[in-house]
């Protein structure tokens, strides 16, 4: 009797797990804004909390000086408020710099909102469109930050293309706090082309540009590429590599992390 009860319990548990997996498979797969620089125009479902976190390492030559090496931990919290809007909190709880100046601290914290105001049409080539305003608060101490907040606004466009391709295009402008005072207007743009490979893999290639972040500095142009693996519809692992093509930027950088969604 006990054996039969255990067998029945095991069958019920297996059925429950299978039902849960089937339900998850039928739902929308997690859509992340990492590891690429570009953000998609898609928002997380209302009532959901999405955590995107990872670690990064970069090496930057400084022309005759010891190269800067930096290790960071990055965390983004995304909460869905409505079908079209999410609020985000993004930061670096740990920043370790080694080179001409050694330092350990934390990065700044950015409060953001993403509002999707237009849903694209797969058959007609129209992109999904969104805006992303942000304010970055000066939590970090030098050399990781300044004493004044940064702010800006980015426009996001996401295209669904044939052959399982998709394209995310971002363009924005912001006010970057300067030392010892004042602001510098900075423009930025990026484009990431990604492709799904089967049900669990996705890869991307990306180029990105930014005007000078400091007075007297040069504009930067960079390239990165990466891969995602979807463990479940709600959990994704990622890895990416990056390099500077022109202007300031790392000789090379690597990052890896995970994204998980709770709720819908």
C-alpha positions in Angstrom: 0.0 0.0 0.0 2.8 2.4 0.9 4.6 1.5 -2.3 1.5 2.3 -4.3 1.0 5.6 -2.5 4.6 6.5 -3.1 4.2 5.6 -6.8 1.0 7.7 -7.1 2.8 10.6 -5.4 5.7 10.3 -7.8 3.4 10.2 -10.8 1.5 13.3 -9.5 4.8 15.2 -8.9 6.0 14.3 -12.3 2.8 15.4 -13.9 2.9 18.7 -12.0 6.5 19.3 -13.1 5.6 18.4 -16.7 2.6 20.8 -16.6 4.8 23.5 -15.2 7.3 23.1 -17.9 4.7 23.0 -20.6 3.1 26.1 -19.3 6.5 27.9 -19.2 7.3 26.7 -22.8 4.0 28.2 -24.0 4.7 31.6 -22.4 6.9 34.3 -23.8 10.7 33.6 -23.5 12.6 36.0 -21.4 13.9 39.0 -23.3 17.0 40.6 -21.9 19.0 43.8 -22.3 22.3 42.1 -21.8 25.0 41.2 -22.7 24.8 43.7 -25.6 25.2 47.5 -25.2 21.9 48.1 -27.1 18.6 47.8 -25.3 15.6 46.3 -27.0 12.3 48.2 -27.2 10.5 45.3 -25.4 9.4 45.6 -21.8 9.0 43.0 -19.1 5.4 41.9 -18.4 3.4 43.8 -15.8 3.8 42.3 -12.3 7.1 40.7 -13.2 10.6 41.3 -11.7 13.6 40.6 -14.0 17.1 40.5 -12.6 20.0 40.8 -15.0 23.5 40.4 -13.4 27.0 39.6 -14.4 30.7 40.2 -14.1 33.1 41.9 -16.5 36.8 42.3 -17.0 38.6 44.9 -19.3 42.1 45.9 -20.1 42.8 49.4 -21.5 46.2 50.7 -22.7 47.1 54.2 -21.7 50.1 55.0 -24.0 53.3 54.6 -22.1 51.6 54.1 -18.8 50.6 50.9 -17.0 47.5 49.5 -18.6 44.3 49.8 -16.6 42.6 46.6 -15.7 39.1 46.7 -14.3 36.8 44.1 -12.8 33.1 44.9 -12.3 29.9 43.4 -11.0 26.8 44.7 -12.8 23.2 44.4 -11.7 20.0 45.6 -13.4 16.5 45.2 -11.8 13.6 45.5 -14.1 10.0 45.7 -12.8 7.0 45.7 -15.1 4.4 48.3 -14.2 2.0 48.1 -17.1 1.8 46.3 -20.5 4.0 49.1 -21.9 6.1 50.4 -19.1 8.8 49.2 -16.8 11.0 50.8 -14.2 14.7 49.9 -13.9 17.5 50.3 -11.3 21.0 49.7 -12.7 24.3 49.8 -10.8 27.8 48.3 -10.2 28.1 47.1 -6.6 31.8 46.4 -7.1 34.4 48.1 -9.2 38.1 47.0 -8.8 40.7 49.0 -10.8 44.4 48.1 -11.1 47.0 50.0 -13.0 48.3 53.5 -12.7 45.9 54.0 -9.9 44.6 51.1 -7.8 41.2 51.4 -6.3 38.3 49.3 -5.0 34.8 50.8 -4.7 31.3 50.8 -6.2 29.9 52.4 -9.4 27.1 54.9 -9.8 23.4 53.9 -9.6 21.0 54.7 -12.5 17.2 55.1 -12.3 15.5 54.4 -15.6 12.1 53.9 -17.2 11.3 52.3 -20.5 8.0 53.1 -22.2 7.0 51.2 -25.3 4.7 53.4 -27.4 4.4 51.5 -30.6 4.2 47.8 -31.4 5.8 46.8 -34.6 4.3 44.6 -37.3 6.2 41.5 -38.3 4.7 41.3 -41.8 5.0 45.0 -42.7 8.6 45.7 -41.4 7.6 48.3 -38.8 9.8 48.3 -35.7 8.7 48.3 -32.1 9.5 51.7 -30.6 10.3 52.8 -27.1 11.9 55.6 -25.1 14.3 55.2 -22.1 14.9 58.3 -19.9 17.5 57.9 -17.2 19.1 59.7 -14.3 22.4 58.4 -12.9 23.1 59.3 -9.3 26.8 60.0 -8.2 27.1 57.2 -5.6 30.7 56.3 -6.7 33.8 58.1 -5.5 36.6 59.1 -7.9 37.9 57.7 -10.1 34.7 55.8 -10.7 32.3 58.8 -10.8 31.7 62.5 -10.3 29.7 64.4 -7.7 26.9 65.4 -10.0 24.1 63.3 -11.6 24.1 62.4 -15.3 20.8 62.4 -17.2 19.6 61.6 -20.7 17.0 60.1 -23.1 17.4 57.3 -25.5 15.2 56.1 -28.4 14.9 52.4 -28.9 13.8 50.5 -32.1 13.5 46.7 -32.4 13.0 45.1 -35.8 11.9 41.5 -36.4 13.6 40.3 -39.6 13.4 37.1 -41.7 15.6 34.0 -41.0 15.2 34.4 -37.2 17.1 37.7 -37.3 16.4 40.7 -35.2 17.9 44.2 -35.0 18.0 46.6 -32.0 18.9 50.2 -32.8 19.5 52.8 -30.1 20.2 56.5 -30.3 20.3 59.0 -27.5 21.7 62.2 -26.0 22.6 62.9 -22.4 24.3 65.4 -20.1 27.5 64.1 -18.6 28.8 65.7 -15.4 32.3 67.0 -15.7 35.1 67.6 -13.1 35.3 70.0 -11.4 31.9 71.3 -12.5 29.5 71.7 -15.5 28.0 69.3 -18.1 29.0 68.0 -21.5 26.3 66.9 -24.0 27.1 63.4 -25.3 25.5 61.6 -28.1 25.5 57.8 -28.4 24.2 55.2 -30.9 24.4 51.5 -31.3 23.0 48.7 -33.4 22.9 45.0 -32.5 22.0 42.2 -35.0 21.1 39.0 -33.4 20.0 35.5 -34.6 18.2 32.7 -32.8 19.9 29.3 -33.3 17.4 26.6 -32.5 15.2 27.0 -29.4 17.9 27.7 -26.8 20.7 29.7 -28.4 21.0 33.2 -29.6 24.1 35.1 -30.9 24.7 38.8 -31.8 27.1 41.2 -33.4 27.1 44.9 -32.5 28.7 48.2 -33.2 28.4 51.3 -31.0 29.5 54.9 -31.0 29.7 57.6 -28.4 30.8 61.2 -28.6 33.4 62.4 -26.0 32.5 61.8 -22.4 35.0 64.5 -21.2 36.1 67.8 -22.6 39.1 67.4 -24.9 38.6 63.7 -25.3 37.9 61.8 -28.5 34.8 60.0 -29.7 34.8 56.2 -29.4 33.7 53.5 -31.7 33.5 49.9 -30.6 32.5 46.4 -31.5 31.2 43.4 -29.5 29.8 40.0 -30.0 28.1 37.5 -27.7 25.9 34.5 -27.1 23.0 33.6 -25.0 21.8 30.2 -23.8 18.2 29.8 -22.5 18.2 27.3 -19.8 14.5 27.7 -19.3 12.0 30.2 -20.7 12.7 32.3 -17.6 16.4 31.9 -17.2 19.2 32.8 -19.6 23.0 32.7 -19.4 25.2 35.0 -21.5 28.8 35.8 -22.5 30.3 38.5 -24.7 33.6 40.0 -25.9 34.3 43.6 -26.7 37.0 45.8 -28.2 37.6 49.4 -29.2 37.8 50.2 -32.9 38.6 53.9 -32.6 39.1 56.4 -29.8 39.2 55.6 -26.1 38.1 52.2 -25.0 39.3 48.8 -23.9 41.9 46.8 -25.8 39.6 43.9 -24.9 36.8 43.2 -22.5 34.8 40.2 -21.5 31.6 39.8 -19.6 29.3 37.0 -18.6 26.2 36.7 -16.5 22.6 35.5 -16.2 19.1 36.9 -16.4 16.1 35.5 -14.5 12.4 36.6 -14.6 10.0 36.1 -11.7 6.3 36.4 -12.2 4.5 36.3 -15.5 
